[in-house]
Amino acid sequence: MSDSKRHGTRIFKKSTPNGKVTVYLGKRDFIDHLTHVDPIEGVVLIDPEYVKGRKVYIHLLCAFRHCRDFDEFHGINWHRDLFLNTKLVYPTRTFDDDNSQPRISRLQERLVRKLGPDSYPFTFKVRLSSDLFNFYFLRS
């Protein structure tokens, strides 16, 4: 199959230095469209022998950029980090009924199938931009 006909999905992967916990994301840049922000969906692959009864959390960190990356020089950063959310991904929670269990996307479904039983999907829903900007400017 030629390169022009090859279709696939780019996956971004980040592992701990020892390789025991790995995060997979379908994209790493999320834009505030003023009316909505696309959900942040990914999968965490965990080595259960390494975790041994400990909990694994995902932290979502949002960066508010004031300028382009190449404008940052001499150690001056033109962005501010906003911490938004933390979510427990391991051990998984049990749900009382089928309706309360969160749905997973097609990308997450394919990753879980490929990575095996030690992979856990997660989804973050980002608040609307007005909440983010109020949070940013009130804390400045």
C-alpha positions as CSV (number, residue, x, y, z in Angstrom):
1,M,0.0,0.0,0.0
2,S,1.4,3.4,-0.9
3,D,1.9,6.2,1.6
4,S,-0.9,8.3,0.1
5,K,-3.5,5.5,0.7
6,R,-2.3,4.6,4.2
7,H,-4.7,5.8,6.8
8,G,-4.1,5.8,10.5
9,T,-4.4,7.7,13.7
10,R,-1.4,9.4,15.3
11,I,-1.1,8.5,18.9
12,F,1.0,10.5,21.4
13,K,2.7,8.4,24.0
14,K,4.4,9.4,27.3
15,S,5.9,6.9,29.7
16,T,7.5,7.1,33.2
17,P,11.3,6.7,33.2
18,N,10.9,3.1,34.3
19,G,8.2,2.4,31.6
20,K,5.7,1.0,34.1
21,V,3.0,3.6,33.5
22,T,2.3,5.0,30.0
23,V,-0.3,7.5,28.8
24,Y,-1.7,7.5,25.3
25,L,-3.5,10.5,23.8
26,G,-5.0,11.0,20.4
27,K,-4.0,14.7,20.4
28,R,-2.1,17.0,22.7
29,D,-3.3,20.4,21.7
30,F,-6.8,21.4,22.8
31,I,-8.3,24.7,21.7
32,D,-10.9,26.7,23.5
33,H,-13.6,27.4,20.8
34,L,-15.4,29.8,23.2
35,T,-18.5,27.7,23.1
36,H,-16.9,24.3,23.9
37,V,-13.6,22.5,24.3
38,D,-13.2,19.0,22.9
39,P,-13.0,16.3,25.6
40,I,-9.6,15.1,26.4
41,E,-9.6,11.3,25.9
42,G,-6.8,8.9,26.5
43,V,-5.8,5.5,27.9
44,V,-3.3,4.7,30.7
45,L,-1.3,1.4,30.5
46,I,-0.3,0.3,34.0
47,D,2.0,-2.6,35.1
48,P,-0.1,-4.1,37.9
49,E,3.0,-5.6,39.6
50,Y,4.6,-2.2,39.9
51,V,1.4,-0.5,41.3
52,K,0.6,-3.2,43.9
53,G,-2.4,-1.7,45.6
54,R,-1.5,1.9,45.0
55,K,-3.7,4.4,43.3
56,V,-2.9,6.0,39.9
57,Y,-4.3,9.5,39.2
58,I,-4.2,11.6,36.0
59,H,-3.6,15.4,36.5
60,L,-4.8,17.8,33.8
61,L,-2.7,20.9,33.4
62,C,-3.8,23.7,31.0
63,A,-1.3,26.4,29.8
64,F,-2.6,29.8,28.9
65,R,-0.2,31.2,26.3
66,H,0.5,34.9,25.8
67,C,2.6,34.6,22.7
68,R,4.3,32.1,20.4
69,D,6.9,29.6,21.7
70,F,9.8,31.1,19.8
71,D,9.2,34.5,21.5
72,E,10.2,33.0,24.8
73,F,13.8,33.8,25.5
74,H,16.3,34.4,28.4
75,G,14.2,32.3,30.7
76,I,11.1,34.5,30.4
77,N,8.0,32.4,30.0
78,W,5.0,34.0,28.3
79,H,2.5,31.4,29.6
80,R,0.8,30.6,32.8
81,D,-0.1,27.1,33.9
82,L,-3.6,26.5,35.1
83,F,-4.4,23.4,37.1
84,L,-7.8,22.1,36.2
85,N,-8.6,18.6,37.4
86,T,-7.5,15.3,38.9
87,K,-9.1,11.9,38.1
88,L,-8.6,8.5,39.6
89,V,-7.9,5.9,36.9
90,Y,-6.7,2.9,38.8
91,P,-8.2,1.1,40.6
92,T,-11.3,1.5,38.5
93,R,-14.5,2.4,40.2
94,T,-17.4,0.0,40.2
95,F,-20.8,1.3,39.0
96,D,-24.2,0.4,40.3
97,D,-26.0,0.4,37.0
98,D,-25.0,0.4,33.3
99,N,-26.2,4.0,32.7
100,S,-23.7,5.6,35.1
101,Q,-20.6,4.1,33.5
102,P,-18.9,6.7,31.3
103,R,-18.8,5.9,27.6
104,I,-15.5,5.5,25.8
105,S,-14.6,6.8,22.4
106,R,-13.8,4.7,19.4
107,L,-10.1,5.7,19.8
108,Q,-10.1,4.6,23.4
109,E,-11.9,1.3,22.5
110,R,-9.3,0.5,19.9
111,L,-6.4,1.4,22.3
112,V,-7.8,-0.8,25.1
113,R,-8.3,-3.7,22.7
114,K,-4.7,-3.3,21.4
115,L,-3.0,-2.7,24.8
116,G,-4.8,-5.4,26.7
117,P,-6.5,-5.8,30.1
118,D,-4.1,-3.5,32.0
119,S,-5.2,-0.4,30.1
120,Y,-7.7,2.0,31.5
121,P,-9.5,4.8,29.5
122,F,-10.0,8.3,31.0
123,T,-11.9,11.4,29.8
124,F,-11.7,15.0,31.0
125,K,-14.4,17.5,30.1
126,V,-12.9,21.0,30.2
127,R,-15.0,23.8,31.5
128,L,-16.1,26.6,29.2
129,S,-13.6,29.4,28.5
130,S,-15.3,32.0,30.7
131,D,-14.7,29.9,33.7
132,L,-11.0,29.4,32.7
133,F,-10.5,33.1,32.1
134,N,-12.2,34.1,35.3
135,F,-10.0,31.6,37.1
136,Y,-6.9,33.0,35.4
137,F,-7.5,36.7,35.9
138,L,-8.8,36.4,39.5
139,R,-5.6,34.5,40.6
140,S,-3.2,36.9,38.8
